[in-house]
Amino acid sequence: MKIRYNFVSKNEVKYCDQSYTVGRAYEYLKETGYRSIPVLAEKGTKFVGLIYKVHLLEYLYEKKGTESDSIESLIRNEDAFIFEEDSFYKTFLTIRRLPFIAVLNNSQDFIGIITHANVMDVLEDSFGMKTGGYTLTIATIEHKGAIKDLVSLIKDINIDGLLTLDNGEKYLRRIILNLPSELSEEKLKKVVQKLEEKEFRVTHVDQIR
């Protein structure tokens, strides 16, 4: 999955220019209510990093800086960006340590940001939170071809999503399986029974409405 359809576009993003003074950037951050925003250069086209409210305060009150000083020395996370054609996996790894990451196009122009809320939207979609249905948590003894065996057992049912946990564990793996809302309770019980007969233990069944 690419991230090009799952980010906040530039026209909805609050940002400051690289030319801002410390005082101006601090006042703007207070106005927006955010603890950090992107810093752009070249008339708002190029991403140069993030500016944090806490760093501005430290500079003013602990380091005795002045409001008229440039923010350039306070810009952080210059590498906090991905490209719109990058995978969701890369996005997930990059954003873990940051409040958000910038999104650039092929010309390296700033086109928006990815937030933790955007990441959660994608994960919620993978769990069927938007379409409804049933989520089965399945525990199985780890063995070669486990997922293939699982899918073969329910080949007559459409699988809306599948997520594996405990990857790398030698003995046990958990699998999250999303099934469509059209499935009747009777059919669902038969699915659970069929899985458990083949040593796929269904530990939880959650209905998502």
C-alpha positions in Angstrom: 0.0 0.0 0.0 1.3 3.4 -1.0 0.7 6.4 1.2 -0.3 8.8 -1.5 -4.0 8.6 -0.6 -3.5 8.7 3.2 -1.9 12.1 4.1 -3.0 15.6 5.0 -2.5 17.9 1.9 -0.4 21.0 2.1 -3.3 23.4 2.0 -4.5 22.0 5.3 -1.1 22.1 7.0 0.1 24.8 9.4 3.8 25.6 8.7 6.3 28.3 9.2 9.0 29.7 6.8 12.7 29.2 7.4 13.0 33.0 7.6 10.9 33.3 10.7 12.3 34.7 13.9 12.1 32.8 17.2 9.4 35.1 18.5 7.3 34.9 15.4 7.5 31.1 15.3 6.6 30.8 18.9 3.6 33.0 18.6 2.5 31.1 15.5 2.8 27.8 17.3 0.8 29.1 20.2 -1.9 30.3 17.7 -2.1 26.8 16.0 -2.1 24.9 19.3 0.5 22.4 18.0 3.7 21.4 19.7 5.5 21.1 16.4 5.0 22.2 12.8 7.0 21.8 9.5 9.5 24.4 8.4 9.6 25.2 4.7 11.8 27.2 2.4 11.8 28.6 -1.1 8.3 30.1 -0.9 6.8 27.1 0.8 8.0 24.4 -1.6 10.9 22.8 0.2 10.9 20.9 3.5 13.8 21.7 5.8 12.7 20.2 9.1 10.5 20.6 12.2 10.3 23.3 14.7 9.2 22.4 18.3 7.6 24.7 20.8 9.7 23.3 23.6 12.9 24.1 21.8 11.8 27.7 21.3 10.9 28.1 25.0 14.3 26.6 26.0 16.1 29.0 23.7 14.3 32.0 25.0 14.2 31.2 28.7 17.1 28.8 29.4 19.6 29.9 26.9 18.7 33.6 27.1 18.1 34.0 23.4 16.1 36.8 21.9 12.9 36.8 20.0 14.5 38.5 17.0 17.0 35.6 16.5 16.5 33.3 13.5 14.9 29.8 14.0 17.5 28.1 11.7 19.6 26.8 14.6 16.5 25.3 16.2 15.2 23.3 13.3 15.3 19.6 13.9 14.5 16.3 12.1 15.6 17.4 8.7 15.3 13.8 7.5 11.7 13.5 8.7 10.1 12.9 5.3 9.0 10.2 2.9 7.9 10.3 -0.8 4.3 9.9 -1.9 5.2 6.7 -3.7 6.8 5.1 -0.6 5.1 2.1 1.1 3.0 2.2 4.2 5.6 0.0 5.8 8.3 2.6 5.4 5.9 5.3 6.7 5.2 3.2 9.8 8.9 2.8 10.6 9.7 6.4 10.0 6.9 8.0 12.0 7.5 6.0 15.2 9.8 8.6 16.8 8.1 11.7 15.4 4.9 13.6 15.8 4.4 13.6 12.0 6.5 13.3 8.8 6.5 15.4 5.7 5.4 14.0 2.3 7.4 15.0 -0.8 6.7 14.4 -4.5 9.1 13.2 -7.1 10.5 16.7 -7.5 11.1 16.8 -3.7 8.5 19.5 -3.2 6.5 19.5 0.0 2.9 18.3 -0.6 1.7 17.5 2.9 2.2 15.5 6.1 1.5 12.0 7.5 0.2 12.1 11.1 -0.2 9.3 13.7 -4.0 9.6 13.1 -3.4 8.9 9.4 -1.5 5.7 10.3 -4.3 4.7 12.7 -6.9 5.2 9.9 -5.0 2.7 7.7 -4.7 0.2 10.6 -8.4 0.6 11.4 -9.2 0.0 7.8 -7.1 -3.2 7.9 -9.1 -4.4 10.9 -12.4 -3.7 9.1 -13.4 -0.9 11.4 -14.8 1.1 8.5 -16.7 -1.7 6.8 -17.8 -3.8 9.7 -17.7 -7.6 9.9 -16.0 -10.1 12.2 -12.5 -10.2 13.5 -11.2 -13.6 14.6 -8.0 -13.9 16.7 -6.5 -17.3 16.0 -3.6 -19.0 17.8 -1.7 -21.8 16.1 1.4 -23.9 16.6 4.0 -22.3 14.3 4.7 -24.5 11.3 5.6 -24.1 7.6 2.6 -23.2 5.5 0.4 -22.2 8.4 -1.2 -19.3 6.7 -1.7 -21.3 3.5 -3.4 -24.0 5.5 -5.7 -21.5 7.2 -6.7 -19.8 4.0 -7.4 -23.2 2.3 -9.8 -24.1 5.1 -12.0 -21.1 4.4 -11.5 -20.7 0.7 -15.2 -20.4 0.1 -15.3 -17.1 2.2 -14.0 -13.7 1.2 -11.2 -12.6 3.5 -11.3 -8.8 4.1 -8.0 -8.7 5.9 -5.3 -10.7 7.5 -2.6 -9.7 10.0 0.0 -12.0 11.7 1.5 -11.4 15.1 4.4 -13.0 17.0 6.4 -13.3 13.8 9.7 -14.9 14.5 8.4 -16.9 17.4 9.3 -20.6 17.2 6.3 -22.2 18.8 3.2 -20.0 18.6 1.7 -17.5 16.1 -1.4 -15.4 16.4 -3.4 -14.5 13.2 -6.0 -11.8 13.0 -8.6 -12.6 10.4 -11.2 -10.2 9.1 -14.4 -11.7 7.6 -17.3 -9.8 5.9 -20.4 -8.6 7.8 -22.6 -10.6 5.4 -21.5 -13.8 7.1 -24.4 -15.3 9.1 -23.9 -16.4 12.7 -24.5 -20.0 11.7 -21.8 -19.8 9.0 -19.5 -18.1 11.4 -19.9 -20.9 13.9 -19.1 -23.5 11.2 -16.0 -21.5 10.2 -14.8 -21.5 13.9 -15.5 -25.2 14.2 -13.7 -26.0 11.0 -10.6 -24.0 12.1 -10.5 -25.6 15.5 -10.7 -29.1 14.1 -7.4 -28.4 12.3 -5.7 -27.0 15.4 -6.3 -23.3 14.7 -7.6 -22.2 18.1 -10.0 -19.3 17.8 -9.4 -17.3 21.0 -11.6 -14.3 20.3 -14.4 -13.4 17.9 -15.2 -9.7 17.8 -18.1 -8.2 15.8 -17.3 -4.8 14.3 -20.3 -2.6 13.7 
